[in-house]
Amino acid sequence: MSHPPPTLFEWAGGQPALDRLFAHFYAAVRADQLIGPVFAHMDPRHAHFVAAFLAEVFGGPAAYTAERGGHPNMIRAHVERRLTEGQRRRWFDLLLTSADAVGLPVDPEFRSAFVSYVEWGSRLAVINSQPGAPVQLHDPMPAWGWGVVGGPFSDPDVGEDASVTP
């Protein structure tokens, strides 16, 4: 009997790993001259909220939806913020640097899925932050998986068709 592949959430190390990631990341963000001002007034629990959001996207518990209102709440947080591509790129770079610093898995399959989501999500945030953007407040929570690669756990009984694509 074959076992289903682990979720990205499980592979990353669960909630403790994502909490470490975002605690480290937002410490770097606060010190950054380009994006620090964007987060100057963030809730002290912001890192926890974002970690819970990513946990849910990566197949973990639906705590963000239960506590914060799901994807529509995350979208609303970016409306009218007027984020720039330069700010997005710095956010992206700091997050990837933080992933290395806290020891998130470095296998190419996980990092490909991780980078894919971060790239997609950060671009969506910039789009939704522009004045007059046609914001989709009813979109469901994204569900990110291993993509077409299948992951390092390849099981011939499961096959690549069993992997979840975003």
C-alpha positions as a LaTeX table, in Angstrom:
\begin{tabular}{lrrr}
\hline
Residue & $x$ (\AA) & $y$ (\AA) & $z$ (\AA) \\
\hline
Met1 & 0.00 & 0.00 & 0.00 \\
Ser2 & 1.41 & 3.35 & $-1.00$ \\
His3 & 1.23 & 6.41 & 1.19 \\
Pro4 & 0.26 & 9.84 & $-0.09$ \\
Pro5 & 3.15 & 12.23 & $-0.48$ \\
Pro6 & 3.70 & 14.69 & 2.36 \\
Thr7 & 2.22 & 18.13 & 1.96 \\
Leu8 & 4.50 & 21.09 & 1.44 \\
Phe9 & 3.52 & 22.10 & 4.99 \\
Glu10 & 4.77 & 18.77 & 6.38 \\
Trp11 & 7.91 & 18.79 & 4.23 \\
Ala12 & 8.78 & 22.32 & 5.36 \\
Gly13 & 8.70 & 21.23 & 9.02 \\
Gly14 & 5.15 & 22.19 & 9.98 \\
Gln15 & 4.00 & 25.25 & 11.85 \\
Pro16 & 7.18 & 25.64 & 13.94 \\
Ala17 & 9.29 & 25.95 & 10.79 \\
Leu18 & 6.95 & 28.51 & 9.22 \\
Asp19 & 6.78 & 30.50 & 12.45 \\
Arg20 & 10.61 & 30.61 & 12.52 \\
Leu21 & 10.66 & 31.64 & 8.87 \\
Phe22 & 8.33 & 34.59 & 9.29 \\
Ala23 & 9.76 & 35.73 & 12.63 \\
His24 & 13.20 & 35.92 & 10.97 \\
Phe25 & 11.78 & 37.45 & 7.80 \\
Tyr26 & 9.83 & 40.25 & 9.46 \\
Ala27 & 12.83 & 41.15 & 11.62 \\
Ala28 & 14.73 & 41.66 & 8.34 \\
Val29 & 11.80 & 43.55 & 6.82 \\
Arg30 & 11.64 & 46.00 & 9.75 \\
Ala31 & 15.32 & 46.86 & 9.21 \\
Asp32 & 14.99 & 47.30 & 5.45 \\
Gln33 & 14.91 & 50.86 & 4.11 \\
Leu34 & 12.80 & 50.02 & 1.05 \\
Ile35 & 10.05 & 47.87 & 2.54 \\
Gly36 & 10.38 & 48.57 & 6.24 \\
Pro37 & 8.09 & 51.60 & 5.99 \\
Val38 & 5.34 & 49.47 & 4.39 \\
Phe39 & 5.26 & 47.34 & 7.55 \\
Ala40 & 6.02 & 50.07 & 10.09 \\
His41 & 2.61 & 49.79 & 11.74 \\
Met42 & 2.05 & 46.05 & 11.47 \\
Asp43 & 0.33 & 44.13 & 14.22 \\
Pro44 & 2.88 & 42.45 & 16.53 \\
Arg45 & 1.23 & 39.14 & 15.53 \\
His46 & 1.69 & 39.79 & 11.80 \\
Ala47 & 4.44 & 37.19 & 11.39 \\
His48 & 2.23 & 34.57 & 13.04 \\
Phe49 & $-0.72$ & 35.46 & 10.81 \\
Val50 & 1.36 & 35.16 & 7.63 \\
Ala51 & 2.88 & 31.87 & 8.83 \\
Ala52 & $-0.64$ & 30.52 & 9.43 \\
Phe53 & $-1.69$ & 31.71 & 5.96 \\
Leu54 & 1.22 & 29.95 & 4.24 \\
Ala55 & 0.65 & 26.85 & 6.36 \\
Glu56 & $-2.89$ & 26.62 & 5.04 \\
Val57 & $-1.83$ & 27.27 & 1.43 \\
Phe58 & 0.76 & 24.48 & 1.76 \\
Gly59 & $-1.73$ & 21.90 & 3.03 \\
Gly60 & $-1.61$ & 22.53 & 6.77 \\
Pro61 & $-4.47$ & 23.35 & 9.12 \\
Ala62 & $-7.06$ & 25.92 & 8.09 \\
Ala63 & $-6.30$ & 28.14 & 11.10 \\
Tyr64 & $-5.90$ & 31.32 & 9.04 \\
Thr65 & $-9.32$ & 30.88 & 7.48 \\
Ala66 & $-10.90$ & 30.10 & 10.85 \\
Glu67 & $-9.22$ & 32.99 & 12.68 \\
Arg68 & $-8.68$ & 35.65 & 10.03 \\
Gly69 & $-11.21$ & 35.07 & 7.23 \\
Gly70 & $-9.17$ & 33.23 & 4.62 \\
His71 & $-7.88$ & 34.45 & 1.30 \\
Pro72 & $-10.32$ & 37.39 & 1.04 \\
Asn73 & $-8.81$ & 38.85 & 4.21 \\
Met74 & $-5.29$ & 38.56 & 2.80 \\
Ile75 & $-6.42$ & 40.24 & $-0.42$ \\
Arg76 & $-8.10$ & 43.08 & 1.51 \\
Ala77 & $-4.84$ & 43.68 & 3.41 \\
His78 & $-3.18$ & 44.75 & 0.15 \\
Val79 & $-5.91$ & 46.92 & $-1.40$ \\
Glu80 & $-4.81$ & 50.50 & $-2.14$ \\
Arg81 & $-1.28$ & 49.94 & $-0.70$ \\
Arg82 & 0.32 & 50.97 & $-4.00$ \\
Leu83 & 3.10 & 48.43 & $-3.76$ \\
Thr84 & 5.87 & 48.71 & $-6.34$ \\
Glu85 & 7.75 & 46.04 & $-8.25$ \\
Gly86 & 10.91 & 47.09 & $-6.40$ \\
Gln87 & 9.22 & 46.52 & $-3.05$ \\
Arg88 & 7.85 & 43.16 & $-4.22$ \\
Arg89 & 11.28 & 42.08 & $-5.37$ \\
Arg90 & 12.90 & 43.08 & $-2.07$ \\
Trp91 & 10.14 & 41.22 & $-0.14$ \\
Phe92 & 10.73 & 38.16 & $-2.33$ \\
Asp93 & 14.53 & 38.27 & $-1.92$ \\
Leu94 & 14.33 & 38.73 & 1.86 \\
Leu95 & 11.91 & 35.82 & 2.16 \\
Leu96 & 14.19 & 33.48 & 0.19 \\
Thr97 & 17.19 & 34.59 & 2.25 \\
Ser98 & 15.20 & 33.97 & 5.42 \\
Ala99 & 14.21 & 30.49 & 4.19 \\
Asp100 & 17.91 & 29.66 & 3.92 \\
Ala101 & 18.72 & 31.25 & 7.28 \\
Val102 & 16.13 & 29.24 & 9.21 \\
Gly103 & 16.88 & 25.97 & 7.46 \\
Leu104 & 13.83 & 25.34 & 5.31 \\
Pro105 & 14.43 & 22.34 & 3.06 \\
Val106 & 16.76 & 23.05 & 0.17 \\
Asp107 & 15.84 & 20.17 & $-2.14$ \\
Pro108 & 14.96 & 21.49 & $-5.59$ \\
Glu109 & 11.44 & 20.05 & $-5.54$ \\
Phe110 & 10.43 & 21.87 & $-2.34$ \\
Arg111 & 12.20 & 25.09 & $-3.26$ \\
Ser112 & 10.59 & 25.08 & $-6.69$ \\
Ala113 & 7.13 & 24.82 & $-5.16$ \\
Phe114 & 7.98 & 27.40 & $-2.46$ \\
Val115 & 9.38 & 29.92 & $-4.95$ \\
Ser116 & 6.47 & 29.31 & $-7.31$ \\
Tyr117 & 3.94 & 30.25 & $-4.65$ \\
Val118 & 5.93 & 33.22 & $-3.33$ \\
Glu119 & 6.36 & 34.55 & $-6.87$ \\
Trp120 & 2.66 & 34.12 & $-7.68$ \\
Gly121 & 1.41 & 35.49 & $-4.36$ \\
Ser122 & 3.68 & 38.53 & $-4.30$ \\
Arg123 & 2.74 & 39.48 & $-7.85$ \\
Leu124 & $-0.94$ & 39.13 & $-6.97$ \\
Ala125 & $-0.38$ & 41.39 & $-3.95$ \\
Val126 & 1.16 & 44.11 & $-6.16$ \\
Ile127 & $-1.70$ & 43.87 & $-8.66$ \\
Asn128 & $-4.34$ & 44.05 & $-5.91$ \\
Ser129 & $-2.58$ & 47.01 & $-4.27$ \\
Gln130 & $-2.96$ & 49.35 & $-7.21$ \\
Pro131 & $-5.64$ & 52.06 & $-7.18$ \\
Gly132 & $-8.82$ & 50.84 & $-8.82$ \\
Ala133 & $-7.60$ & 47.24 & $-9.17$ \\
Pro134 & $-10.42$ & 44.78 & $-9.89$ \\
Val135 & $-10.00$ & 42.81 & $-6.66$ \\
Gln136 & $-11.48$ & 39.31 & $-6.45$ \\
Leu137 & $-12.66$ & 39.03 & $-2.85$ \\
His138 & $-14.40$ & 35.69 & $-3.30$ \\
Asp139 & $-11.43$ & 33.66 & $-4.50$ \\
Pro140 & $-10.84$ & 30.52 & $-2.44$ \\
Met141 & $-7.69$ & 29.91 & $-0.44$ \\
Pro142 & $-4.94$ & 28.81 & $-2.82$ \\
Ala143 & $-3.89$ & 25.19 & $-2.41$ \\
Trp144 & $-0.25$ & 24.77 & $-3.44$ \\
Gly145 & 1.34 & 21.41 & $-3.99$ \\
Trp146 & 4.37 & 19.76 & $-5.48$ \\
Gly147 & 3.54 & 20.62 & $-9.07$ \\
Val148 & 4.49 & 18.37 & $-11.93$ \\
Val149 & 7.84 & 17.24 & $-10.53$ \\
Gly150 & 6.25 & 14.94 & $-7.97$ \\
Gly151 & 8.74 & 15.62 & $-5.20$ \\
Pro152 & 11.65 & 13.67 & $-3.78$ \\
Phe153 & 9.28 & 11.00 & $-2.45$ \\
Ser154 & 8.50 & 9.53 & $-5.88$ \\
Asp155 & 6.42 & 6.42 & $-5.47$ \\
Pro156 & 5.88 & 4.31 & $-8.59$ \\
Asp157 & 2.50 & 3.19 & $-7.19$ \\
Val158 & 1.31 & 6.79 & $-6.94$ \\
Gly159 & 2.81 & 8.17 & $-10.12$ \\
Glu160 & 3.38 & 11.76 & $-11.11$ \\
Asp161 & $-0.29$ & 12.23 & $-12.00$ \\
Ala162 & $-1.12$ & 12.14 & $-8.27$ \\
Ser163 & 0.78 & 15.33 & $-7.54$ \\
Val164 & $-1.27$ & 18.45 & $-6.94$ \\
Thr165 & $-0.71$ & 21.39 & $-9.19$ \\
Pro166 & $-1.57$ & 24.92 & $-8.17$ \\
\hline
\end{tabular}
